[in-house]
Amino acid sequence: MKTITRTSLLLLFLLTLSCKQKDIWIKPKYAPITEALFASGHIEPADQFILTAFSDGYLQRTYVKESDVVSVNNVLFSLDYQSKAIEEEAAKENLQIARLNASSKSPTLLKLQNDLYVAQQKCSLDSIQFARLKQLYVTQSVSQVDVENMRLQYEVDMTSVKSIQANMKSTQLALQQALIQAESQYNSYNAGNQYYSMRSPHTARIYQIFKKPGELIRKGEAVALLGNPDSLVVMLQVDEASISKIKEGQTVLVELNTDKAKMYEALVSRIYPYFDNATQSFQVEALFTHPFVHHIAGTLLQANIIVAKKDSALLIPRTCLNPDGKATVKRDGKRKIITLHTGIISTEWVEVLSDLDTEDEVLQNF
């Protein structure tokens, strides 16, 4: 039994030796190389923004639908504001009354004007009568008491005229103040009720509507997504280890999940300096180099950002480079392990900047 076991082990060892592959040695060569960083992302409208509600209310009517292009100040949605409309109407009526009271046809001012006219007329008549009695007193036709009584009556008349004139001025001022308050109140209600009509701040395309008629909308809640009507941008997520290699103007090759058969070209246009903890990445924006005819935002995509490219570089297969940056080299018939100074690294090739030439041979690890 022991002899059979030993024989089996010997056969297995010989079989292993016979199946072991010979070392594969590869010579470096000069060829083009491109380094590309993979990034995932999505498409979104340029200058996109969320239209939010300024007031609480039920969505009464929607005037637009997705894909519509709207102009500046177009009404997009309206909320139910019946109670506010009643308050606005009451403020409007108060304003009309205040305007009438402050105008030349004001009943209050007309009455004061009439009172002033009567008082002035009485003062004028009493002035004449006072002058006549003074003349009669000279001829002893009337008594001193009669003259004094008329003088007192005339002074009362003048005081009454001045009092009515002062009252008119204070009343006019009060009515003007009431008019200003009524206008302010009406404008406040009118401006507040404008919040119940949601308008487009500029020309934009409606990409998404979040609410349906009849739904209750709270102040500050998102109602619709709007953006540039003719321009979509590529938003990419780049990890921390790669962000230092990204520069504006670099070429981006984009493959959409909705159209995997076609490759789109874009250019890096913006690098956001903020690290997003939720996605554990930096955000990079790219613009299509050719007009993008689709108007479908939110499409997921994969992209390769070209961060380095050379038309001629000394290359070895990536399988020849150990994870620690070392490689096994055969030079002048001697085998040794050296640390390589590398440059561009692609998925298949590694650029060697020094310590190697085309006469050397490098061991392929796997």
For each residue, the residues with C-beta under 8 A, 3 or more apart:
1: 4 5
2: 5 6
3: 6 7
4: 1 7 8
5: 1 2 8 9
6: 2 3 9 10
7: 3 4 10 11
8: 4 5 11 12
9: 5 6 12 13
10: 6 7 13 14
11: 7 8 14 15
12: 8 9 15 16
13: 9 10 16 17
14: 10 11 17 18
15: 11 12 18 19
16: 12 13 19 20
17: 13 14 20
18: 14 15
19: 15 16
20: 16 17
21: 24
22:
23: 363 364
24: 21 363 364
25: 330 361 362 363 364
26: 316 317 320 361 362 363 364
27: 358 359 360 361 362
28: 314 315 316 352 356 357 358 360 362
29: 314 315 358
30: 312 313 314 315 358
31: 312 313 315 349
32: 309 310 311 312 313
33: 309 310 313 315 344 346 349 351
34: 306 308 309 344 346
35: 306 307 308 309 344 345 346
36: 253 304 305 306 307 346
37: 238 242 245 246 304 305 307
38: 302 303 304
39: 236 237 238 242 284 302 303 304 305
40: 236 237 300 301 302 303
41: 234 235 236 237 300 301 303
42: 235 298 299 300 301
43: 232 233 234 235 256 296 297 298 299 301
44: 48 227 232 233 235 297 298
45: 48 205 207 225 226 227 228 231 232 233 297
46: 227 228 231 232 233
47: 227 228 231
48: 44 45 207 225 226 227 228 297
49: 225 226 227
50: 222 224 225 226
51: 76 77 198 200 222 223 224 225 226
52: 220 221 222 223
53: 56 57 79 195 198 217 218 219 220 221 223
54: 195 198 219
55: 79 81 192 195 196 219
56: 53 216 217 218 219
57: 53 60 79 80 81 196 216 217
58: 79 80 214 215 216 217
59: 62 77 78 79 80 211 212 213 214 215 216 217 223
60: 57 78 79 80 213
61: 77 78 213
62: 59 65 76 77 209 211 212 213
63: 74 75 76 77 78
64: 68 70 74 76 77 206 209 224
65: 62 68 206 209
66: 206 207 208 209
67: 205 206 207 295
68: 64 65 205 206
69: 203 204 205 206 229
70: 64 74 76 200 203 204 205 206 226
71: 74 200 203
72: 200 201 202 203
73: 199 200 201
74: 63 64 70 71 199 200
75: 63 78 197 198 199
76: 51 62 63 64 70 198 199 200 206 224
77: 51 59 61 62 63 64 197 198 211 223 224
78: 59 60 61 63 75 196 197 198
79: 53 55 57 58 59 60 196 197 198 217
80: 57 58 59 60 196
81: 55 57 84 85 193 196
82: 85 86
83: 86 87
84: 81 87 88 189 192 193 196
85: 81 82 88 89 193
86: 82 83 89 90
87: 83 84 90 91 189
88: 84 85 91 92 186 189 190 193
89: 85 86 92 93
90: 86 87 93 94
91: 87 88 94 95 182 185 186 188 189 190
92: 88 89 95 96 186
93: 89 90 96 97
94: 90 91 97 98 182 185 186
95: 91 92 98 99 179 182 183 185 186
96: 92 93 99 100
97: 93 94 100 101 182
98: 94 95 101 102 175 178 179 181 182 183
99: 95 96 102 103 179 182
100: 96 97 103 105 106
101: 97 98 106 107 108 109 175 178 179
102: 98 99 106 172 175 176 178 179
103: 99 100 106
104: 109
105: 100 110
106: 100 101 102 103 109 110 175
107: 101 110 111
108: 101 111 112 171 175
109: 101 104 106 112 113 168 171 172 175
110: 105 106 107 113 114
111: 107 108 114 115
112: 108 109 115 116 164 167 168 171
113: 109 110 116 117 168
114: 110 111 117 118
115: 111 112 118 119 164
116: 112 113 119 120 161 164 165 168
117: 113 114 120 121
118: 114 115 121 122
119: 115 116 122 123 157 160 161 164
120: 116 117 123 124 161
121: 117 118 124 125
122: 118 119 125 126 157 160
123: 119 120 126 127 154 157 158 160 161
124: 120 121 127 128
125: 121 122 128 129
126: 122 123 129 130 150 153 154 157
127: 123 124 130 131 154 157
128: 124 125 131 132
129: 125 126 132 133 150 154
130: 126 127 133 134 147 150 151 153 154
131: 127 128 134 135
132: 128 129 135 136
133: 129 130 136 137 142 146 147 150
134: 130 131 137 138 147
135: 131 132 138 139
136: 132 133 139 141 142
137: 133 134 140 141 142 143 144 146 147
138: 134 135
139: 135 136
140: 137
141: 136 137
142: 133 136 137 146 147
143: 137 146 147
144: 137 147 148
145: 148 149
146: 133 137 142 143 149 150
147: 130 133 134 137 142 143 144 150 151
148: 144 145 151 152
149: 145 146 152 153
150: 126 129 130 133 146 147 153 154
151: 130 147 148 154 155
152: 148 149 155 156
153: 126 130 149 150 156 157
154: 123 126 127 129 130 150 151 157 158
155: 151 152 158 159
156: 152 153 159 160
157: 119 122 123 126 127 153 154 160 161
158: 123 154 155 161 162
159: 155 156 162 163
160: 119 122 123 156 157 163 164
161: 116 119 120 123 157 158 164 165
162: 158 159 165 166
163: 159 160 166 167
164: 112 115 116 119 160 161 167 168
165: 116 161 162 168 169
166: 162 163 169 170
167: 112 163 164 170 171
168: 109 112 113 116 164 165 171 172
169: 165 166 172 173
170: 166 167 173 174
171: 108 109 112 167 168 174 175
172: 102 109 168 169 175 176
173: 169 170 176 177
174: 170 171 177 178
175: 98 101 102 106 108 109 171 172 178 179
176: 102 172 173 179 180
177: 173 174 180 181
178: 98 101 102 174 175 181 182
179: 95 98 99 101 102 175 176 182 183
180: 176 177 183 184
181: 98 177 178 184 185
182: 91 94 95 97 98 99 178 179 185 186
183: 95 98 179 180 186 187
184: 180 181 187 188
185: 91 94 95 181 182 188 189
186: 88 91 92 94 95 182 183 189 190
187: 183 184 190 191
188: 91 184 185 191 192
189: 84 87 88 91 185 186 192 193
190: 88 91 186 187 193 194
191: 187 188 194 195
192: 55 84 188 189 195
193: 81 84 85 88 189 190 196 197
194: 190 191 197
195: 53 54 55 191 192 198
196: 55 57 78 79 80 81 84 193
197: 75 77 78 79 193 194
198: 51 53 54 75 76 77 78 79 195 223
199: 73 74 75 76
200: 51 70 71 72 73 74 76 203 204 226
201: 72 73 204
202: 72
203: 69 70 71 72 200 229
204: 69 70 200 201 226 227 228 229
205: 45 67 68 69 70 226 227 228 229 230 295
206: 64 65 66 67 68 69 70 76 209 224 225 226
207: 45 48 66 67 225 226 227 295 297
208: 66 224 225 297
209: 62 64 65 66 206 223 224 225
210: 222 223 224 225
211: 59 62 77 215 217 221 223 224
212: 59 62 215
213: 59 60 61 62
214: 58 59
215: 58 59 211 212
216: 56 57 58 59
217: 53 56 57 58 59 79 211 221 223
218: 53 56 221
219: 53 54 55 56
220: 52 53
221: 52 53 211 217 218
222: 50 51 52 210 225
223: 51 52 53 59 77 198 209 210 211 217
224: 50 51 64 76 77 206 208 209 210 211
225: 45 48 49 50 51 206 207 208 209 210 222 297
226: 45 48 49 50 51 70 200 204 205 206 207
227: 44 45 46 47 48 49 204 205 207 297
228: 45 46 47 48 204 205 231 232
229: 69 203 204 205
230: 205
231: 45 46 47 228 287 292
232: 43 44 45 46 228 288 292 294 295 297
233: 43 44 45 46 269 285 286 287 288
234: 41 43 252 254 266 285 286 287 288 301 303
235: 41 42 43 44 283 284 285
236: 39 40 41 252 283 284 285 286 303 305
237: 39 40 41 276 279 281 282 283 284
238: 37 39 242 243 246 281 282 283 284 305
239: 242 243 280 281 282
240: 243 275 280 281 282
241:
242: 37 39 238 239 245 246 307
243: 238 239 240 246 271 282 284
244:
245: 37 242 307 308
246: 37 238 242 243 250 268 271 282 284 305 307
247: 250 268 271 307
248: 268 269 270 271
249: 267 268
250: 246 247 267 268 305 306 307
251: 265 266 267 305 306
252: 234 236 265 266 267 268 286 303 304 305 306
253: 36 263 264 265 303 304 306
254: 234 263 264 265 266 286 288 301 302 303
255: 259 260 262 263 264 301 302 303
256: 43 259 260 262 264 299 300 301
257: 260 299 300 301 302
258: 296 299
259: 255 256 262
260: 255 256 257
261:
262: 255 256 259
263: 253 254 255
264: 253 254 255 256 288 290 292
265: 251 252 253 254 288 289 290
266: 234 251 252 254 286 287 288 289 303
267: 249 250 251 252 286 287 289
268: 246 247 248 249 250 252 271 284 285 286 305
269: 233 248 285 286 287
270: 248 284 285
271: 243 246 247 248 268 282 284 285
272: 282 283 284 285
273: 282
274: 282 283
275: 240 281 282
276: 237 279 280 281 282 283
277: 280
278:
279: 237 276
280: 239 240 276 277
281: 237 238 239 240 275 276
282: 237 238 239 240 243 246 271 272 273 274 275 276
283: 235 236 237 238 272 274 276
284: 39 235 236 237 238 243 246 268 270 271 272 305
285: 233 234 235 236 268 269 270 271 272
286: 233 234 236 252 254 266 267 268 269 303
287: 231 233 234 266 267 269
288: 232 233 234 254 264 265 266 291 292
289: 265 266 267
290: 264 265
291: 288
292: 231 232 264 288
293:
294: 232 299
295: 67 205 207 232
296: 43 258 299
297: 43 44 45 48 207 208 225 227 232
298: 42 43 44
299: 42 43 256 257 258 294 296
300: 40 41 42 256 257
301: 40 41 42 43 234 254 255 256 257
302: 38 39 40 254 255 257
303: 38 39 40 41 234 236 252 253 254 255 266 286
304: 36 37 38 39 252 253
305: 36 37 39 236 238 246 250 251 252 268 284
306: 34 35 36 250 251 252 253 309
307: 35 36 37 242 245 246 247 250
308: 34 35 245 343 344
309: 32 33 34 35 306 344
310: 32 33 313 343 344 351
311: 32
312: 30 31 32
313: 30 31 32 33 310 343 344 351
314: 28 29 30 351 352 353 356 357 358
315: 28 29 30 31 33 349 350 351 352
316: 26 28 320 321 327 349 350 352 356 362
317: 26 320 348 349 350 364
318: 321 345 346 347 348 349 350
319: 364 365 366
320: 26 316 317 327 350 362 363 364 365
321: 316 318 325 326 327 340 342 350
322: 325 326 327 365
323:
324: 339
325: 321 322 339 340 342
326: 321 322 337 338 339 340
327: 316 320 321 322 337 338 340 362 363
328: 335 336 337 362 363 365
329: 335 336 337 338 356 360 361 362 363
330: 25 333 334 335 360 361 362 363
331: 334 336 359 360 361
332:
333: 330
334: 330 331
335: 328 329 330 363
336: 328 329 331
337: 326 327 328 329
338: 326 327 329 355 356
339: 324 325 326 355
340: 321 325 326 327 350 352 354 355 356
341: 352 353 354 355
342: 321 325 345 350 351 352 353
343: 308 310 313 351 352 353
344: 33 34 35 308 309 310 313 350 351
345: 35 318 342 349 350 351
346: 33 34 35 36 318 349 350
347: 318
348: 317 318
349: 31 33 315 316 317 318 345 346
350: 315 316 317 318 320 321 340 342 344 345 346
351: 33 310 313 314 315 342 343 344 345
352: 28 314 315 316 340 341 342 343 355 356
353: 314 341 342 343
354: 340 341
355: 338 339 340 341 352
356: 28 314 316 329 338 340 352 360 362
357: 28 314 360
358: 27 28 29 30 314
359: 27 331
360: 27 28 329 330 331 356 357
361: 25 26 27 329 330 331
362: 25 26 27 28 316 320 327 328 329 330 356
363: 23 24 25 26 320 327 328 329 330 335
364: 23 24 25 26 317 319 320
365: 319 320 322 328
366: 319
